[in-house]
């Protein structure tokens, strides 16, 4: 049942054009027909009304990006894959639920994202600050490039014909790992026994652990920070346009609006 004012069918207006309550009903029915239905609140409850308010936010956001896509001549063909914009769960959570849902389901919205955030840049000083405050992220572990043979007996086995492997600590175990990482470049280790058998390892190259310099990591850091900044810029763009162009009907206020009765979050 709609919580709009009696006789009213519009739940919101986007640039003066109404969003009808039937659109909310249809979107809610679609959600409740999917496996996610078991996690949704019951209709008619405070939480159920909050779900409908959230759906209104999604519907008006869809109209905002549709209008922007039309104005810019953008289509789904211009849209990147979602992972290019939000590569992991943390990035999706950072967008907020409305923008995350919009970008996940709406290809033109992803095209609009690219267009409205194209000018976002990251200052060199911001890159350096990120590097200095996250040193562990740029540590390269100690490595050994080896040729490795395993036999069932302690008879020496020449590992010369075995393929090259690059090992870091934790990929071998116990005495075998200790012997390999204690060995000098060019040394042959073994045979050393563990539960898998007798290991003979030639250490072809020793690569000491180190921390990459800021210059080595600059492109990676810049890409990471710019990606996050573009997500913030898109949500800010969406918020600005909603503030300028959207009017909500009574009963369909933003879910976070402290003035509506179903918002139980209080400070």
C-alpha positions as CSV (number, residue, x, y, z in Angstrom):
1,X,0.0,0.0,0.0
2,X,1.3,3.4,-0.9
3,X,2.1,5.9,1.8
4,X,1.5,8.9,-0.5
5,X,-1.1,11.5,0.3
6,X,-4.7,10.5,-0.5
7,X,-5.6,10.8,-4.1
8,X,-1.9,11.4,-5.1
9,X,-0.1,9.0,-7.3
10,X,3.3,10.8,-7.6
11,X,6.0,9.9,-5.1
12,X,8.5,12.4,-6.5
13,X,9.1,14.9,-9.3
14,X,12.4,15.0,-11.3
15,X,12.7,18.3,-13.1
16,X,9.0,18.6,-12.7
17,X,8.2,15.2,-14.2
18,X,6.4,12.9,-11.8
19,X,7.5,9.5,-10.7
20,X,4.4,7.4,-10.2
21,X,3.7,5.2,-7.1
22,X,3.1,2.4,-9.6
23,X,6.8,2.5,-10.5
24,X,7.7,1.9,-6.8
25,X,5.1,-0.9,-6.6
26,X,6.6,-2.5,-9.7
27,X,10.2,-2.2,-8.5
28,X,9.3,-3.6,-5.1
29,X,7.4,-6.5,-6.6
30,X,10.5,-7.3,-8.8
31,X,12.7,-7.3,-5.7
32,X,10.3,-9.6,-3.8
33,X,10.2,-12.0,-6.7
34,X,14.0,-12.6,-6.5
35,X,16.0,-14.8,-4.1
36,X,16.8,-11.7,-2.1
37,X,13.2,-11.5,-1.0
38,X,13.9,-13.5,2.2
39,X,16.2,-10.7,3.4
40,X,13.6,-7.9,2.8
41,X,11.5,-6.3,5.5
42,X,7.8,-7.2,5.6
43,X,5.5,-4.8,3.7
44,X,3.6,-2.3,5.8
45,X,6.2,-2.2,8.6
46,X,8.5,0.8,9.3
47,X,11.4,-1.0,7.6
48,X,9.1,-1.9,4.7
49,X,8.3,1.8,4.2
50,X,12.0,2.6,4.4
51,X,12.6,0.1,1.6
52,X,10.0,2.0,-0.5
53,X,11.7,5.3,0.3
54,X,15.0,3.8,-0.8
55,X,13.4,2.6,-4.1
56,X,12.2,6.1,-4.8
57,X,15.8,7.3,-4.4
58,X,16.9,4.7,-6.9
59,X,14.2,5.6,-9.3
60,X,14.9,9.3,-9.2
61,X,18.7,8.6,-9.6
62,X,17.9,6.6,-12.7
63,X,16.0,9.5,-14.2
64,X,18.8,11.9,-13.4
65,X,21.5,9.8,-15.1
66,X,19.1,9.1,-18.0
67,X,18.7,12.8,-18.6
68,X,22.4,13.4,-18.3
69,X,23.2,10.5,-20.7
70,X,20.7,11.9,-23.2
71,X,22.2,15.4,-22.9
72,X,25.7,14.1,-23.5
73,X,24.7,11.6,-26.2
74,X,25.8,8.6,-24.1
75,X,24.5,5.1,-24.4
76,X,25.2,1.6,-22.9
77,X,27.9,1.2,-25.6
78,X,30.0,3.9,-23.8
79,X,29.8,2.2,-20.5
80,X,32.8,0.4,-18.9
81,X,32.5,-2.7,-16.8
82,X,31.5,-2.1,-13.2
83,X,34.8,-3.5,-12.0
84,X,36.7,-0.6,-13.7
85,X,34.8,1.8,-11.5
86,X,34.4,-0.1,-8.3
87,X,36.8,-3.1,-8.2
88,X,35.8,-4.6,-4.8
89,X,33.2,-4.7,-2.1
90,X,34.8,-1.9,-0.1
91,X,34.6,0.4,-3.2
92,X,30.9,-0.5,-3.7
93,X,30.2,0.2,0.0
94,X,31.9,3.6,-0.3
95,X,29.6,4.6,-3.1
96,X,26.5,4.3,-0.9
97,X,23.7,2.0,-1.6
98,X,21.8,4.1,-4.2
99,X,24.8,4.9,-6.3
100,X,26.1,1.3,-6.0
101,X,22.8,-0.2,-7.1
102,X,22.6,2.3,-9.9
103,X,26.1,1.6,-11.3
104,X,25.6,-2.2,-10.9
105,X,22.4,-2.4,-12.9
106,X,22.5,0.6,-15.2
107,X,25.0,0.7,-18.0
108,X,24.2,4.3,-19.1
109,X,24.9,5.4,-15.5
110,X,28.4,4.0,-15.8
111,X,28.9,6.0,-19.0
112,X,27.7,9.1,-17.1
113,X,30.1,8.3,-14.3
114,X,33.0,8.3,-16.7
115,X,31.9,11.6,-18.3
116,X,31.2,13.6,-15.1
117,X,34.4,12.4,-13.4
118,X,36.8,12.6,-16.3
119,X,38.5,15.8,-15.0
120,X,39.3,14.4,-11.5
121,X,43.0,14.5,-10.8
122,X,45.2,13.6,-7.9
123,X,47.9,15.9,-6.7
124,X,51.5,14.6,-6.5
125,X,51.7,15.6,-2.8
126,X,48.6,13.4,-2.1
127,X,50.4,10.5,-3.7
128,X,53.5,11.0,-1.6
129,X,51.4,11.4,1.6
130,X,49.6,8.1,0.8
131,X,53.0,6.4,0.2
132,X,54.4,7.6,3.5
133,X,51.4,6.5,5.5
134,X,51.0,3.1,4.0
135,X,54.6,1.7,3.8
136,X,53.6,-2.0,4.2
137,X,51.6,-1.8,1.0
138,X,54.8,-1.3,-1.0
139,X,57.0,-4.0,0.6
140,X,58.4,-6.6,-1.8
141,X,59.0,-9.9,0.0
142,X,62.2,-11.8,-0.1
143,X,62.2,-14.2,-3.1
144,X,64.2,-17.2,-4.3
145,X,64.2,-18.3,-8.0
146,X,64.9,-22.1,-7.9
147,X,64.8,-25.4,-9.7
148,X,63.2,-27.9,-7.4
149,X,63.2,-31.7,-7.4
150,X,61.4,-34.1,-5.0
151,X,62.4,-37.8,-4.8
152,X,61.3,-40.8,-2.7
153,X,64.8,-41.6,-1.5
154,X,67.8,-39.6,-0.3
155,X,69.8,-40.4,-3.4
156,X,71.0,-37.1,-4.9
157,X,68.8,-35.8,-7.8
158,X,70.0,-33.1,-10.2
159,X,67.3,-30.5,-10.4
160,X,69.0,-28.8,-13.4
161,X,66.2,-29.8,-15.9
162,X,63.3,-28.7,-13.6
163,X,61.3,-25.6,-14.4
164,X,62.1,-22.3,-12.7
165,X,60.0,-21.5,-9.7
166,X,59.8,-18.2,-7.8
167,X,59.3,-18.8,-4.1
168,X,58.4,-16.6,-1.2
169,X,58.3,-17.6,2.5
170,X,55.3,-19.8,3.3
171,X,55.2,-21.7,0.0
172,X,57.6,-24.4,1.4
173,X,57.6,-25.7,5.0
174,X,59.9,-26.3,7.9
175,X,63.5,-27.4,7.3
176,X,63.2,-27.2,3.5
177,X,62.1,-23.6,3.5
178,X,64.8,-22.7,6.1
179,X,67.5,-24.3,4.0
180,X,66.4,-22.7,0.8
181,X,66.2,-19.2,2.3
182,X,69.5,-19.6,4.1
183,X,71.3,-20.6,0.9
184,X,73.4,-18.3,-1.3
185,X,72.7,-17.8,-5.0
186,X,74.0,-20.7,-7.0
187,X,73.9,-23.2,-4.1
188,X,72.3,-26.6,-4.2
189,X,70.3,-27.5,-1.1
190,X,69.5,-31.0,0.0
191,X,68.4,-33.6,-0.2
192,X,66.3,-32.4,2.7
193,X,63.3,-34.5,3.9
194,X,59.7,-33.6,4.8
195,X,56.4,-35.3,4.5
196,X,56.4,-35.0,0.7
197,X,59.8,-36.7,0.2
198,X,63.4,-35.7,-0.3
199,X,63.9,-32.2,-1.7
200,X,66.9,-31.1,-3.8
201,X,66.8,-27.4,-4.7
202,X,69.2,-25.3,-6.8
203,X,68.9,-21.6,-5.8
204,X,69.3,-19.8,-9.2
205,X,68.7,-16.3,-8.0
206,X,68.3,-14.5,-4.6
207,X,66.0,-11.5,-4.6
208,X,66.2,-9.7,-1.2
209,X,63.1,-8.1,0.3
210,X,62.8,-4.4,-0.2
211,X,60.4,-1.5,-0.2
212,X,59.4,0.0,-3.6
213,X,60.2,3.7,-3.9
214,X,57.5,6.3,-4.3
215,X,58.6,6.7,-7.9
216,X,58.1,3.0,-8.6
217,X,54.7,3.0,-6.9
218,X,53.5,6.4,-8.2
219,X,51.3,5.2,-11.1
220,X,49.7,2.5,-8.9
221,X,49.0,4.9,-6.1
222,X,47.7,7.6,-8.5
223,X,45.3,5.1,-10.1
224,X,44.0,3.9,-6.7
225,X,43.5,7.4,-5.4
226,X,41.9,8.7,-8.6
227,X,39.5,5.8,-8.7
228,X,38.4,6.6,-5.1
229,X,38.2,10.3,-5.9
230,X,36.0,9.6,-9.0
231,X,33.6,7.6,-6.9
232,X,33.3,10.4,-4.4
233,X,32.9,12.9,-7.3
234,X,30.1,10.9,-8.8
235,X,28.1,10.6,-5.6
236,X,28.6,14.3,-5.0
237,X,27.3,15.0,-8.6
238,X,24.3,12.8,-8.0
239,X,23.6,14.5,-4.6
240,X,23.8,18.0,-6.2
241,X,21.5,17.1,-9.0
242,X,19.0,15.5,-6.7
243,X,19.0,18.6,-4.5
244,X,18.5,20.9,-7.5
245,X,16.0,18.8,-9.5
246,X,14.1,16.4,-7.3
247,X,11.1,17.0,-5.1
248,X,9.8,14.2,-2.9
249,X,6.1,13.7,-2.0
250,X,5.1,13.5,1.7
251,X,5.6,10.0,3.0
252,X,8.5,9.4,0.5
253,X,11.2,11.5,2.1
254,X,14.8,10.3,2.0
255,X,15.2,7.2,4.2
256,X,17.8,9.2,6.3
257,X,15.6,12.2,6.7
258,X,15.3,12.7,10.5
259,X,11.9,14.3,10.1
260,X,10.2,11.2,8.8
261,X,8.6,8.8,11.4
262,X,10.3,5.6,10.3
263,X,13.8,6.9,10.7
264,X,14.9,5.3,13.9
265,X,18.5,6.6,13.7
266,X,18.8,9.4,16.3
267,X,21.8,11.4,17.5
